[in-house]
Amino acid sequence: MILGLGTVVAVSLASLIDSLPTRDPPPQPPPVAPISTRNSFAENFPALASDVRAARFSKMIARSGEACTAVKKSFYLGSRDGLAYWNVRCEGSGDWMVQLKNDATMTRVACDSHAEVKARCWKPFS
């Protein structure tokens, strides 16, 4: 059987293409975990022994620039938007509303600094 040059080239080209390694699709990176809206730092506070929790609050408030030689009382108000709220009574500076953030920092406001804050101090969130 006599084949034309075009047929030989086409068959050879098809054979060459079939012998090439196939490409697998590129590997996909693992899915990125969503950013947590939970506050794991603050979630551990209620489980702490009361004296340990008091010492931590005392240090945090003192580092923020207010006197807090001892914590006389603390009360968990609740959490909103990934932030935990506590009331803390400090010897030397009074009552505070404390906001605990997930990065282990806090913000504090004196309970008697504003009528709205004072109305919410020592009352759990509803």
NORLIN-V514451 format. One record per residue. N is the residue number from 0. D_CENTER is the distance of its C-alpha to the mean C-alpha in whole Angstrom. Layout:
n:N d_center:D_CENTER
n:N d_center:D_CENTER
This chain:
n:0 d_center:76
n:1 d_center:76
n:2 d_center:73
n:3 d_center:72
n:4 d_center:70
n:5 d_center:67
n:6 d_center:67
n:7 d_center:66
n:8 d_center:64
n:9 d_center:62
n:10 d_center:62
n:11 d_center:61
n:12 d_center:58
n:13 d_center:57
n:14 d_center:57
n:15 d_center:55
n:16 d_center:52
n:17 d_center:52
n:18 d_center:52
n:19 d_center:49
n:20 d_center:46
n:21 d_center:44
n:22 d_center:40
n:23 d_center:37
n:24 d_center:35
n:25 d_center:32
n:26 d_center:29
n:27 d_center:26
n:28 d_center:23
n:29 d_center:20
n:30 d_center:18
n:31 d_center:15
n:32 d_center:12
n:33 d_center:10
n:34 d_center:6
n:35 d_center:5
n:36 d_center:5
n:37 d_center:6
n:38 d_center:5
n:39 d_center:7
n:40 d_center:8
n:41 d_center:10
n:42 d_center:11
n:43 d_center:13
n:44 d_center:15
n:45 d_center:18
n:46 d_center:19
n:47 d_center:20
n:48 d_center:23
n:49 d_center:24
n:50 d_center:26
n:51 d_center:23
n:52 d_center:21
n:53 d_center:23
n:54 d_center:24
n:55 d_center:20
n:56 d_center:20
n:57 d_center:23
n:58 d_center:22
n:59 d_center:19
n:60 d_center:22
n:61 d_center:24
n:62 d_center:22
n:63 d_center:22
n:64 d_center:26
n:65 d_center:27
n:66 d_center:29
n:67 d_center:28
n:68 d_center:30
n:69 d_center:29
n:70 d_center:27
n:71 d_center:29
n:72 d_center:27
n:73 d_center:23
n:74 d_center:22
n:75 d_center:19
n:76 d_center:19
n:77 d_center:17
n:78 d_center:13
n:79 d_center:13
n:80 d_center:11
n:81 d_center:7
n:82 d_center:9
n:83 d_center:12
n:84 d_center:15
n:85 d_center:18
n:86 d_center:22
n:87 d_center:23
n:88 d_center:27
n:89 d_center:28
n:90 d_center:31
n:91 d_center:32
n:92 d_center:30
n:93 d_center:30
n:94 d_center:27
n:95 d_center:24
n:96 d_center:21
n:97 d_center:18
n:98 d_center:14
n:99 d_center:12
n:100 d_center:8
n:101 d_center:5
n:102 d_center:7
n:103 d_center:10
n:104 d_center:12
n:105 d_center:14
n:106 d_center:16
n:107 d_center:20
n:108 d_center:22
n:109 d_center:26
n:110 d_center:27
n:111 d_center:30
n:112 d_center:29
n:113 d_center:29
n:114 d_center:31
n:115 d_center:28
n:116 d_center:26
n:117 d_center:28
n:118 d_center:29
n:119 d_center:25
n:120 d_center:25
n:121 d_center:26
n:122 d_center:25
n:123 d_center:23
n:124 d_center:21
n:125 d_center:23
